[in-house]
Amino acid sequence: MKILMICEFFDPNLEFQENQLVKYYRKAGHEVLLLTSTFESVFDYYGDRHDKAKPASRFEVHGATVQRLPYKWNIKNRLRAYRGVTEQVEAFAPDLIYIHDISPNIPELVRYKRRHPSCRMIMDIHMDYSNSGKSFVALRILHGAIRRFFLDWARPHLDRIYPVVPVSFPFMREIYGVPDSEMELLPLGADMDLIEETQARCDRDALRAELGIGPEDFVIFTGGKITPRKRTEDIIAAIDTPELDRAHVLIAGGVPDSEPEYASLLRTAADKTGGRVHFVGWQRPEGVYRHMHVADVAVFPASQSVMWQQSIGSGLPLIVGDAGGQDPSYLNLHDNLRILAKDEIGPDNLRAALTDLLDRPEKRARMAAGARQTAREMLDWNRLVKRTLTFSE
């Protein structure tokens, strides 16, 4: 099958959903063309720092072709359409078109599908009330009118709409008018192939020793794009207690350059722990999984992240905070999560949850086994890509 994907950003070194789909579609033997922007830095993308001078370019990842396209137009970095999509689609002649979130290039894609009715078209959705529509203008104008216009154009031609989290369903019903019958949950997954390969090669005790961590110490993993919304400082504060004097925190990722005060706050807090907070920086995917492999638990106090799924795939008990509108309970298939409600998020409750897991290794083992079972049943991309091809489980 020939699969064309279109998304806003692609970095071959990250573990985003698009990367996993490319990898596992190729593993299944399909031909893939991914159309994306000329953004190369995730920080530039999130910071809306686009270099208009960057030309189109083409390269390969996992045997798939990635085509970077310049913008045809860009309205306040909120609506951005690519130049040359029609030409790319016509030349590739896909059997399946996969749209990542609502694209202003939808009319061109629909025109192709009308001329080729056997071509399938699907779309995933990452929007919900917690990350989109935080103001009246964004909610009612950007989403409720402009983006809805493009989605309404696409809907008669879409075989399935895939929200990636359950909380997207009410957002799509209420703001976009999409009934549940047109939607199906497609959770963000974990690269189980890479996790298994990495864990088989990783010497857990040796990596701990490199970091100055003993084999019997209690290791907490966290990371990603570290912003104040993540409340990483709460984890550092939580281990500042005699009950957790064997606890270490591994932070994989980094604070954006736009948040120098927050970076300073974390460093100052870390200095008080006697070297038990380890900033290991941005890691390639295998590096992330190596550091998860040496941990005993993963903690994300607030703000959802794909690292939730990666941690579960790595067999880690997971402590997460629901900062509002992000209900993570769908990932708790086998009692592998400890979820803190919004009013529970803070150092004291994190300390209590961590102490409980430190003192009860049998509970830790049960949660770890539950995480591995959840990953097999729900988060394995080998299974997830099949669902995008059959449109049902």
TORKOL-4160 file (C-alpha; in steps of 0.2 Angstrom, whole numbers, padded with zeros to 4 digits, m for minus):
393
<pt num="1" X="0000" Y="0000" Z="0000"/>
<pt num="2" X="0006" Y="0018" Z="m0004"/>
<pt num="3" X="0003" Y="0029" Z="0011"/>
<pt num="4" X="0004" Y="0048" Z="0011"/>
<pt num="5" X="0005" Y="0057" Z="0027"/>
<pt num="6" X="0004" Y="0076" Z="0030"/>
<pt num="7" X="0009" Y="0084" Z="0047"/>
<pt num="8" X="0015" Y="0101" Z="0053"/>
<pt num="9" X="0032" Y="0096" Z="0060"/>
<pt num="10" X="0044" Y="0081" Z="0058"/>
<pt num="11" X="0061" Y="0078" Z="0066"/>
<pt num="12" X="0068" Y="0061" Z="0062"/>
<pt num="13" X="0077" Y="0060" Z="0079"/>
<pt num="14" X="0061" Y="0062" Z="0090"/>
<pt num="15" X="0048" Y="0049" Z="0096"/>
<pt num="16" X="0033" Y="0058" Z="0090"/>
<pt num="17" X="0018" Y="0049" Z="0083"/>
<pt num="18" X="0023" Y="0053" Z="0065"/>
<pt num="19" X="0040" Y="0045" Z="0068"/>
<pt num="20" X="0032" Y="0029" Z="0074"/>
<pt num="21" X="0019" Y="0028" Z="0061"/>
<pt num="22" X="0033" Y="0030" Z="0047"/>
<pt num="23" X="0044" Y="0017" Z="0056"/>
<pt num="24" X="0030" Y="0004" Z="0058"/>
<pt num="25" X="0021" Y="0007" Z="0041"/>
<pt num="26" X="0038" Y="0003" Z="0033"/>
<pt num="27" X="0041" Y="m0012" Z="0044"/>
<pt num="28" X="0024" Y="m0018" Z="0038"/>
<pt num="29" X="0030" Y="m0016" Z="0020"/>
<pt num="30" X="0021" Y="m0001" Z="0015"/>
<pt num="31" X="0028" Y="0013" Z="0004"/>
<pt num="32" X="0027" Y="0030" Z="0013"/>
<pt num="33" X="0028" Y="0048" Z="0008"/>
<pt num="34" X="0027" Y="0061" Z="0022"/>
<pt num="35" X="0024" Y="0080" Z="0018"/>
<pt num="36" X="0029" Y="0092" Z="0032"/>
<pt num="37" X="0036" Y="0109" Z="0035"/>
<pt num="38" X="0054" Y="0116" Z="0033"/>
<pt num="39" X="0055" Y="0118" Z="0052"/>
<pt num="40" X="0069" Y="0107" Z="0058"/>
<pt num="41" X="0070" Y="0112" Z="0077"/>
<pt num="42" X="0056" Y="0107" Z="0089"/>
<pt num="43" X="0060" Y="0123" Z="0099"/>
<pt num="44" X="0058" Y="0134" Z="0083"/>
<pt num="45" X="0042" Y="0125" Z="0079"/>
<pt num="46" X="0034" Y="0128" Z="0096"/>
<pt num="47" X="0041" Y="0145" Z="0097"/>
<pt num="48" X="0034" Y="0150" Z="0080"/>
<pt num="49" X="0051" Y="0155" Z="0074"/>
<pt num="50" X="0050" Y="0150" Z="0055"/>
<pt num="51" X="0064" Y="0153" Z="0043"/>
<pt num="52" X="0056" Y="0158" Z="0027"/>
<pt num="53" X="0072" Y="0156" Z="0017"/>
<pt num="54" X="0073" Y="0138" Z="0020"/>
<pt num="55" X="0070" Y="0129" Z="0004"/>
<pt num="56" X="0060" Y="0113" Z="0000"/>
<pt num="57" X="0071" Y="0097" Z="0004"/>
<pt num="58" X="0069" Y="0078" Z="0003"/>
<pt num="59" X="0077" Y="0064" Z="0013"/>
<pt num="60" X="0074" Y="0046" Z="0019"/>
<pt num="61" X="0069" Y="0039" Z="0036"/>
<pt num="62" X="0067" Y="0020" Z="0038"/>
<pt num="63" X="0066" Y="0019" Z="0019"/>
<pt num="64" X="0051" Y="0032" Z="0019"/>
<pt num="65" X="0053" Y="0048" Z="0010"/>
<pt num="66" X="0051" Y="0064" Z="0019"/>
<pt num="67" X="0047" Y="0080" Z="0009"/>
<pt num="68" X="0049" Y="0097" Z="0017"/>
<pt num="69" X="0038" Y="0110" Z="0009"/>
<pt num="70" X="0038" Y="0129" Z="0011"/>
<pt num="71" X="0022" Y="0138" Z="0016"/>
<pt num="72" X="0011" Y="0144" Z="0002"/>
<pt num="73" X="0003" Y="0156" Z="0016"/>
<pt num="74" X="0005" Y="0158" Z="0034"/>
<pt num="75" X="m0008" Y="0167" Z="0045"/>
<pt num="76" X="m0001" Y="0172" Z="0062"/>
<pt num="77" X="0007" Y="0155" Z="0063"/>
<pt num="78" X="m0010" Y="0148" Z="0066"/>
<pt num="79" X="m0015" Y="0143" Z="0049"/>
<pt num="80" X="m0002" Y="0137" Z="0037"/>
<pt num="81" X="m0004" Y="0129" Z="0020"/>
<pt num="82" X="0010" Y="0121" Z="0010"/>
<pt num="83" X="0015" Y="0125" Z="m0007"/>
<pt num="84" X="0016" Y="0110" Z="m0020"/>
<pt num="85" X="0004" Y="0097" Z="m0011"/>
<pt num="86" X="m0006" Y="0094" Z="m0026"/>
<pt num="87" X="0009" Y="0090" Z="m0036"/>
<pt num="88" X="0016" Y="0078" Z="m0023"/>
<pt num="89" X="0000" Y="0069" Z="m0021"/>
<pt num="90" X="m0003" Y="0067" Z="m0039"/>
<pt num="91" X="0015" Y="0060" Z="m0042"/>
<pt num="92" X="0014" Y="0048" Z="m0027"/>
<pt num="93" X="m0004" Y="0042" Z="m0031"/>
<pt num="94" X="m0007" Y="0036" Z="m0013"/>
<pt num="95" X="m0019" Y="0022" Z="m0008"/>
<pt num="96" X="m0021" Y="0030" Z="0010"/>
<pt num="97" X="m0020" Y="0048" Z="0015"/>
<pt num="98" X="m0017" Y="0051" Z="0033"/>
<pt num="99" X="m0019" Y="0069" Z="0039"/>
<pt num="100" X="m0012" Y="0074" Z="0056"/>
<pt num="101" X="m0024" Y="0086" Z="0063"/>
<pt num="102" X="m0034" Y="0098" Z="0053"/>
<pt num="103" X="m0024" Y="0105" Z="0038"/>
<pt num="104" X="m0028" Y="0120" Z="0027"/>
<pt num="105" X="m0022" Y="0109" Z="0012"/>
<pt num="106" X="m0037" Y="0098" Z="0015"/>
<pt num="107" X="m0046" Y="0104" Z="m0001"/>
<pt num="108" X="m0032" Y="0098" Z="m0012"/>
<pt num="109" X="m0032" Y="0081" Z="m0003"/>
<pt num="110" X="m0051" Y="0080" Z="m0006"/>
<pt num="111" X="m0050" Y="0084" Z="m0024"/>
<pt num="112" X="m0038" Y="0069" Z="m0026"/>
<pt num="113" X="m0049" Y="0057" Z="m0016"/>
<pt num="114" X="m0064" Y="0063" Z="m0027"/>
<pt num="115" X="m0055" Y="0058" Z="m0043"/>
<pt num="116" X="m0049" Y="0042" Z="m0034"/>
<pt num="117" X="m0063" Y="0035" Z="m0024"/>
<pt num="118" X="m0054" Y="0019" Z="m0019"/>
<pt num="119" X="m0041" Y="0030" Z="m0009"/>
<pt num="120" X="m0044" Y="0030" Z="0009"/>
<pt num="121" X="m0043" Y="0045" Z="0020"/>
<pt num="122" X="m0041" Y="0046" Z="0039"/>
<pt num="123" X="m0036" Y="0060" Z="0051"/>
<pt num="124" X="m0030" Y="0060" Z="0069"/>
<pt num="125" X="m0034" Y="0074" Z="0082"/>
<pt num="126" X="m0023" Y="0080" Z="0096"/>
<pt num="127" X="m0034" Y="0095" Z="0101"/>
<pt num="128" X="m0044" Y="0095" Z="0117"/>
<pt num="129" X="m0050" Y="0109" Z="0130"/>
<pt num="130" X="m0033" Y="0108" Z="0139"/>
<pt num="131" X="m0022" Y="0112" Z="0125"/>
<pt num="132" X="m0033" Y="0121" Z="0112"/>
<pt num="133" X="m0046" Y="0135" Z="0113"/>
<pt num="134" X="m0040" Y="0143" Z="0129"/>
<pt num="135" X="m0048" Y="0160" Z="0124"/>
<pt num="136" X="m0065" Y="0164" Z="0116"/>
<pt num="137" X="m0057" Y="0170" Z="0100"/>
<pt num="138" X="m0047" Y="0153" Z="0099"/>
<pt num="139" X="m0061" Y="0143" Z="0103"/>
<pt num="140" X="m0075" Y="0151" Z="0093"/>
<pt num="141" X="m0066" Y="0158" Z="0079"/>
<pt num="142" X="m0050" Y="0148" Z="0075"/>
<pt num="143" X="m0058" Y="0131" Z="0080"/>
<pt num="144" X="m0077" Y="0134" Z="0079"/>
<pt num="145" X="m0077" Y="0143" Z="0063"/>
<pt num="146" X="m0060" Y="0143" Z="0053"/>
<pt num="147" X="m0053" Y="0126" Z="0056"/>
<pt num="148" X="m0071" Y="0118" Z="0057"/>
<pt num="149" X="m0073" Y="0125" Z="0039"/>
<pt num="150" X="m0059" Y="0114" Z="0033"/>
<pt num="151" X="m0064" Y="0099" Z="0044"/>
<pt num="152" X="m0082" Y="0100" Z="0037"/>
<pt num="153" X="m0075" Y="0100" Z="0019"/>
<pt num="154" X="m0065" Y="0084" Z="0023"/>
<pt num="155" X="m0078" Y="0074" Z="0034"/>
<pt num="156" X="m0089" Y="0067" Z="0020"/>
<pt num="157" X="m0072" Y="0060" Z="0013"/>
<pt num="158" X="m0065" Y="0054" Z="0029"/>
<pt num="159" X="m0066" Y="0035" Z="0033"/>
<pt num="160" X="m0061" Y="0038" Z="0051"/>
<pt num="161" X="m0057" Y="0052" Z="0063"/>
<pt num="162" X="m0044" Y="0046" Z="0077"/>
<pt num="163" X="m0043" Y="0057" Z="0093"/>
<pt num="164" X="m0027" Y="0052" Z="0102"/>
<pt num="165" X="m0034" Y="0055" Z="0119"/>
<pt num="166" X="m0052" Y="0052" Z="0126"/>
<pt num="167" X="m0054" Y="0070" Z="0131"/>
<pt num="168" X="m0053" Y="0075" Z="0113"/>
<pt num="169" X="m0070" Y="0067" Z="0110"/>
<pt num="170" X="m0081" Y="0080" Z="0119"/>
<pt num="171" X="m0070" Y="0094" Z="0111"/>
<pt num="172" X="m0074" Y="0087" Z="0094"/>
<pt num="173" X="m0092" Y="0085" Z="0098"/>
<pt num="174" X="m0095" Y="0102" Z="0105"/>
<pt num="175" X="m0084" Y="0113" Z="0095"/>
<pt num="176" X="m0083" Y="0104" Z="0078"/>
<pt num="177" X="m0100" Y="0095" Z="0078"/>
<pt num="178" X="m0092" Y="0077" Z="0075"/>
<pt num="179" X="m0103" Y="0063" Z="0082"/>
<pt num="180" X="m0094" Y="0049" Z="0091"/>
<pt num="181" X="m0099" Y="0037" Z="0077"/>
<pt num="182" X="m0086" Y="0045" Z="0066"/>
<pt num="183" X="m0072" Y="0044" Z="0079"/>
<pt num="184" X="m0061" Y="0030" Z="0087"/>
<pt num="185" X="m0048" Y="0032" Z="0100"/>
<pt num="186" X="m0030" Y="0029" Z="0093"/>
<pt num="187" X="m0019" Y="0032" Z="0108"/>
<pt num="188" X="m0001" Y="0037" Z="0106"/>
<pt num="189" X="0010" Y="0022" Z="0107"/>
<pt num="190" X="0027" Y="0016" Z="0112"/>
<pt num="191" X="0041" Y="0010" Z="0101"/>
<pt num="192" X="0041" Y="m0008" Z="0109"/>
<pt num="193" X="0053" Y="m0014" Z="0096"/>
<pt num="194" X="0066" Y="m0001" Z="0101"/>
<pt num="195" X="0062" Y="m0003" Z="0120"/>
<pt num="196" X="0065" Y="m0022" Z="0119"/>
<pt num="197" X="0081" Y="m0019" Z="0109"/>
<pt num="198" X="0088" Y="m0006" Z="0121"/>
<pt num="199" X="0084" Y="m0015" Z="0137"/>
<pt num="200" X="0092" Y="m0031" Z="0130"/>
<pt num="201" X="0108" Y="m0021" Z="0127"/>
<pt num="202" X="0108" Y="m0009" Z="0142"/>
<pt num="203" X="0119" Y="m0014" Z="0157"/>
<pt num="204" X="0107" Y="m0006" Z="0170"/>
<pt num="205" X="0120" Y="m0006" Z="0185"/>
<pt num="206" X="0134" Y="0000" Z="0174"/>
<pt num="207" X="0123" Y="0015" Z="0168"/>
<pt num="208" X="0118" Y="0019" Z="0186"/>
<pt num="209" X="0137" Y="0018" Z="0191"/>
<pt num="210" X="0141" Y="0031" Z="0177"/>
<pt num="211" X="0128" Y="0043" Z="0185"/>
<pt num="212" X="0134" Y="0040" Z="0202"/>
<pt num="213" X="0119" Y="0030" Z="0207"/>
<pt num="214" X="0120" Y="0014" Z="0217"/>
<pt num="215" X="0112" Y="m0003" Z="0212"/>
<pt num="216" X="0100" Y="m0002" Z="0227"/>
<pt num="217" X="0095" Y="0017" Z="0226"/>
<pt num="218" X="0078" Y="0022" Z="0221"/>
<pt num="219" X="0077" Y="0031" Z="0204"/>
<pt num="220" X="0064" Y="0042" Z="0197"/>
<pt num="221" X="0063" Y="0046" Z="0179"/>
<pt num="222" X="0055" Y="0062" Z="0171"/>
<pt num="223" X="0059" Y="0073" Z="0156"/>
<pt num="224" X="0053" Y="0080" Z="0140"/>
<pt num="225" X="0051" Y="0099" Z="0136"/>
<pt num="226" X="0053" Y="0105" Z="0154"/>
<pt num="227" X="0042" Y="0121" Z="0156"/>
<pt num="228" X="0034" Y="0128" Z="0172"/>
<pt num="229" X="0018" Y="0119" Z="0167"/>
<pt num="230" X="0027" Y="0102" Z="0170"/>
<pt num="231" X="0030" Y="0107" Z="0188"/>
<pt num="232" X="0047" Y="0097" Z="0188"/>
<pt num="233" X="0052" Y="0107" Z="0204"/>
<pt num="234" X="0039" Y="0097" Z="0214"/>
<pt num="235" X="0048" Y="0081" Z="0211"/>
<pt num="236" X="0065" Y="0089" Z="0217"/>
<pt num="237" X="0056" Y="0096" Z="0232"/>
<pt num="238" X="0048" Y="0079" Z="0235"/>
<pt num="239" X="0064" Y="0070" Z="0238"/>
<pt num="240" X="0071" Y="0083" Z="0250"/>
<pt num="241" X="0066" Y="0072" Z="0265"/>
<pt num="242" X="0075" Y="0059" Z="0275"/>
<pt num="243" X="0063" Y="0045" Z="0270"/>
<pt num="244" X="0069" Y="0048" Z="0252"/>
<pt num="245" X="0087" Y="0050" Z="0255"/>
<pt num="246" X="0090" Y="0035" Z="0243"/>
<pt num="247" X="0080" Y="0043" Z="0229"/>
<pt num="248" X="0088" Y="0050" Z="0213"/>
<pt num="249" X="0079" Y="0060" Z="0199"/>
<pt num="250" X="0084" Y="0058" Z="0181"/>
<pt num="251" X="0079" Y="0072" Z="0170"/>
<pt num="252" X="0080" Y="0068" Z="0151"/>
<pt num="253" X="0076" Y="0083" Z="0141"/>
<pt num="254" X="0078" Y="0102" Z="0144"/>
<pt num="255" X="0071" Y="0119" Z="0148"/>
<pt num="256" X="0068" Y="0130" Z="0132"/>
<pt num="257" X="0080" Y="0145" Z="0130"/>
<pt num="258" X="0064" Y="0156" Z="0133"/>
<pt num="259" X="0063" Y="0150" Z="0151"/>
<pt num="260" X="0080" Y="0155" Z="0159"/>
<pt num="261" X="0072" Y="0159" Z="0176"/>
<pt num="262" X="0064" Y="0142" Z="0177"/>
<pt num="263" X="0080" Y="0133" Z="0172"/>
<pt num="264" X="0089" Y="0143" Z="0186"/>
<pt num="265" X="0075" Y="0138" Z="0198"/>
<pt num="266" X="0078" Y="0119" Z="0194"/>
<pt num="267" X="0097" Y="0120" Z="0196"/>
<pt num="268" X="0095" Y="0129" Z="0213"/>
<pt num="269" X="0083" Y="0116" Z="0219"/>
<pt num="270" X="0094" Y="0102" Z="0213"/>
<pt num="271" X="0109" Y="0109" Z="0221"/>
<pt num="272" X="0101" Y="0106" Z="0238"/>
<pt num="273" X="0099" Y="0087" Z="0235"/>
<pt num="274" X="0118" Y="0083" Z="0236"/>
<pt num="275" X="0120" Y="0077" Z="0218"/>
<pt num="276" X="0104" Y="0067" Z="0218"/>
<pt num="277" X="0096" Y="0076" Z="0203"/>
<pt num="278" X="0104" Y="0071" Z="0186"/>
<pt num="279" X="0101" Y="0082" Z="0171"/>
<pt num="280" X="0105" Y="0071" Z="0157"/>
<pt num="281" X="0100" Y="0082" Z="0143"/>
<pt num="282" X="0091" Y="0079" Z="0127"/>
<pt num="283" X="0093" Y="0061" Z="0121"/>
<pt num="284" X="0090" Y="0051" Z="0105"/>
<pt num="285" X="0076" Y="0039" Z="0107"/>
<pt num="286" X="0087" Y="0025" Z="0113"/>
<pt num="287" X="0095" Y="0036" Z="0126"/>
<pt num="288" X="0078" Y="0040" Z="0133"/>
<pt num="289" X="0074" Y="0021" Z="0134"/>
<pt num="290" X="0091" Y="0018" Z="0142"/>
<pt num="291" X="0088" Y="0030" Z="0156"/>
<pt num="292" X="0070" Y="0024" Z="0158"/>
<pt num="293" X="0077" Y="0006" Z="0160"/>
<pt num="294" X="0088" Y="0011" Z="0175"/>
<pt num="295" X="0073" Y="0019" Z="0184"/>
<pt num="296" X="0061" Y="0012" Z="0196"/>
<pt num="297" X="0046" Y="0024" Z="0193"/>
<pt num="298" X="0042" Y="0038" Z="0181"/>
<pt num="299" X="0034" Y="0054" Z="0188"/>
<pt num="300" X="0026" Y="0068" Z="0178"/>
<pt num="301" X="0017" Y="0080" Z="0190"/>
<pt num="302" X="0007" Y="0090" Z="0177"/>
<pt num="303" X="0004" Y="0092" Z="0159"/>
<pt num="304" X="0003" Y="0076" Z="0148"/>
<pt num="305" X="0017" Y="0070" Z="0138"/>
<pt num="306" X="0021" Y="0056" Z="0125"/>
<pt num="307" X="0033" Y="0050" Z="0139"/>
<pt num="308" X="0018" Y="0044" Z="0149"/>
<pt num="309" X="0016" Y="0030" Z="0135"/>
<pt num="310" X="0035" Y="0028" Z="0133"/>
<pt num="311" X="0037" Y="0025" Z="0152"/>
<pt num="312" X="0023" Y="0012" Z="0152"/>
<pt num="313" X="0031" Y="0003" Z="0137"/>
<pt num="314" X="0047" Y="0003" Z="0147"/>
<pt num="315" X="0038" Y="m0006" Z="0161"/>
<pt num="316" X="0038" Y="0008" Z="0174"/>
<pt num="317" X="0025" Y="0012" Z="0187"/>
<pt num="318" X="0019" Y="0029" Z="0183"/>
<pt num="319" X="0014" Y="0044" Z="0194"/>
<pt num="320" X="0005" Y="0057" Z="0185"/>
<pt num="321" X="m0005" Y="0073" Z="0189"/>
<pt num="322" X="m0021" Y="0077" Z="0180"/>
<pt num="323" X="m0019" Y="0096" Z="0179"/>
<pt num="324" X="m0036" Y="0098" Z="0172"/>
<pt num="325" X="m0044" Y="0091" Z="0157"/>
<pt num="326" X="m0031" Y="0078" Z="0153"/>
<pt num="327" X="m0039" Y="0062" Z="0162"/>
<pt num="328" X="m0025" Y="0049" Z="0160"/>
<pt num="329" X="m0036" Y="0035" Z="0167"/>
<pt num="330" X="m0038" Y="0027" Z="0150"/>
<pt num="331" X="m0019" Y="0022" Z="0152"/>
<pt num="332" X="m0022" Y="0013" Z="0169"/>
<pt num="333" X="m0028" Y="m0003" Z="0162"/>
<pt num="334" X="m0020" Y="m0014" Z="0175"/>
<pt num="335" X="m0017" Y="m0003" Z="0190"/>
<pt num="336" X="m0001" Y="0003" Z="0183"/>
<pt num="337" X="m0004" Y="0022" Z="0187"/>
<pt num="338" X="m0006" Y="0033" Z="0202"/>
<pt num="339" X="m0016" Y="0048" Z="0197"/>
<pt num="340" X="m0015" Y="0064" Z="0207"/>
<pt num="341" X="m0030" Y="0075" Z="0205"/>
<pt num="342" X="m0027" Y="0094" Z="0201"/>
<pt num="343" X="m0029" Y="0099" Z="0219"/>
<pt num="344" X="m0017" Y="0085" Z="0225"/>
<pt num="345" X="m0003" Y="0090" Z="0214"/>
<pt num="346" X="0012" Y="0096" Z="0225"/>
<pt num="347" X="0028" Y="0090" Z="0234"/>
<pt num="348" X="0019" Y="0083" Z="0249"/>
<pt num="349" X="0007" Y="0071" Z="0239"/>
<pt num="350" X="0021" Y="0066" Z="0227"/>
<pt num="351" X="0032" Y="0062" Z="0242"/>
<pt num="352" X="0019" Y="0051" Z="0250"/>
<pt num="353" X="0016" Y="0042" Z="0233"/>
<pt num="354" X="0035" Y="0039" Z="0231"/>
<pt num="355" X="0038" Y="0034" Z="0248"/>
<pt num="356" X="0024" Y="0021" Z="0247"/>
<pt num="357" X="0032" Y="0013" Z="0231"/>
<pt num="358" X="0049" Y="0014" Z="0239"/>
<pt num="359" X="0043" Y="0005" Z="0255"/>
<pt num="360" X="0032" Y="m0008" Z="0245"/>
<pt num="361" X="0043" Y="m0017" Z="0232"/>
<pt num="362" X="0029" Y="m0029" Z="0229"/>
<pt num="363" X="0017" Y="m0015" Z="0224"/>
<pt num="364" X="0031" Y="m0008" Z="0213"/>
<pt num="365" X="0032" Y="m0025" Z="0204"/>
<pt num="366" X="0014" Y="m0027" Z="0202"/>
<pt num="367" X="0013" Y="m0010" Z="0194"/>
<pt num="368" X="0027" Y="m0013" Z="0183"/>
<pt num="369" X="0019" Y="m0030" Z="0177"/>
<pt num="370" X="0003" Y="m0020" Z="0174"/>
<pt num="371" X="0013" Y="m0007" Z="0164"/>
<pt num="372" X="0020" Y="m0021" Z="0153"/>
<pt num="373" X="0003" Y="m0029" Z="0150"/>
<pt num="374" X="m0005" Y="m0012" Z="0146"/>
<pt num="375" X="0009" Y="m0008" Z="0133"/>
<pt num="376" X="0006" Y="m0025" Z="0125"/>
<pt num="377" X="m0013" Y="m0023" Z="0124"/>
<pt num="378" X="m0014" Y="m0004" Z="0120"/>
<pt num="379" X="0002" Y="0004" Z="0115"/>
<pt num="380" X="0012" Y="m0007" Z="0103"/>
<pt num="381" X="0013" Y="0002" Z="0087"/>
<pt num="382" X="0013" Y="m0015" Z="0078"/>
<pt num="383" X="m0005" Y="m0016" Z="0083"/>
<pt num="384" X="m0009" Y="0002" Z="0081"/>
<pt num="385" X="m0004" Y="0004" Z="0063"/>
<pt num="386" X="m0015" Y="m0011" Z="0058"/>
<pt num="387" X="m0030" Y="m0002" Z="0066"/>
<pt num="388" X="m0026" Y="0013" Z="0054"/>
<pt num="389" X="m0027" Y="0001" Z="0039"/>
<pt num="390" X="m0043" Y="m0008" Z="0044"/>
<pt num="391" X="m0052" Y="0006" Z="0053"/>
<pt num="392" X="m0057" Y="m0006" Z="0067"/>
<pt num="393" X="m0049" Y="m0017" Z="0080"/>
